[in-house]
Amino acid sequence: MKKAVLLLAIMALSLGSCGTKKKIAELEAQNKECQDLLNSTTVKLNMCLSEKDLLSNQITDLKKSNSDLISNVGNITMLSTKGAENLEKSLESLKEKDLKITRLQDALTKKDSVTLALVTSLKKSVGISDPDIEINVEKGVVMISIADKMLFKSGSYEVSDRAKEVLGKVAKIVNDKPTFECMVESHTDTVPYRNGLLLDNWDLSVKRATSVVRVLTVDHKVKPSQLIAAGRGEYVPLVENNTVANRSANRRTRIIIMPKIDEFYDMIEKEMKNQKAGK
């Protein structure tokens, strides 16, 4: 009997031990599944957190870019406005310069017209057919060139009677233009001056220029304020002083008739003022 009871007890313990192991195994399997699920969830969570940080940074960058774009749009608008203003000012400046050029050209045209009229009048009155007298326009002024053999004797500064007649016709033109100036410019050749009364050719050229000025003022009543006497000596020759003919050509007196420079610019200024006033 005792043996039977002991056997039953051993069997019961064996059955209980087997049930516990099975339960433990089941629990361990469930625990492993939970751990795997936790690990997987942790990985996903970390990935989500990383993506969140990345998106957050991108949003910050986009906000900054948007702010910069708005600022740049404002700057571009400001630059465009300033650019338009500068362009308008440049165009106005170009218009003013173009106007000045136009008025200057008009003034020059008027001056040239007066100059050409003077040439025509002089040629008719003086007699251009005389080979010792040349009348032309150089650098915008009328120039009357008279050979010294008509004006003076060799080495002399006394004006000849024939030259006084020619100077009388020139004086009439000058007197008709009371606002014009008249420069008497005398030239010599390179042959040294040997008369003890004067120092050299330069002295002689100045003396000849003042002699012509005196004829114009004393004999023909030209206003002294219109006249300029200039001696150039031998230093502005037309040709080389290497032949008798060339030296003769270099001995000359030029009478230059020209508007006063200040009056010329006054004329330009007046024209520009009239243009601005709409006249």
Buried (B, 14 or more C-beta within 10 A) or exposed (E): EEEEEEEEEEEEEEEEEEEEEEEEEEEEEEEEEEEEEEEEEEEEEEEEEEEEEEEEEEEEEEEEEEEEEEEEEEEEEEEEEEEEEEEEEEEEEEEEEEBBEEBBEBBBEBBEEBBEEBBEBBBEBBEBEEEBBBBEEEEEBBBBBBBBBBBBEEEBBEBBEEBBEBBBBBBBBBBEBEEBBBBBBBBBBBBEBEEEEBEEBBBBBBBBBBBBBBBBBEEBEBEEEBBBBBBBBBEEBEEEBEEEEBBEBBBBBBBBBBBEEEEBEEBBEEBBEEBEEEE
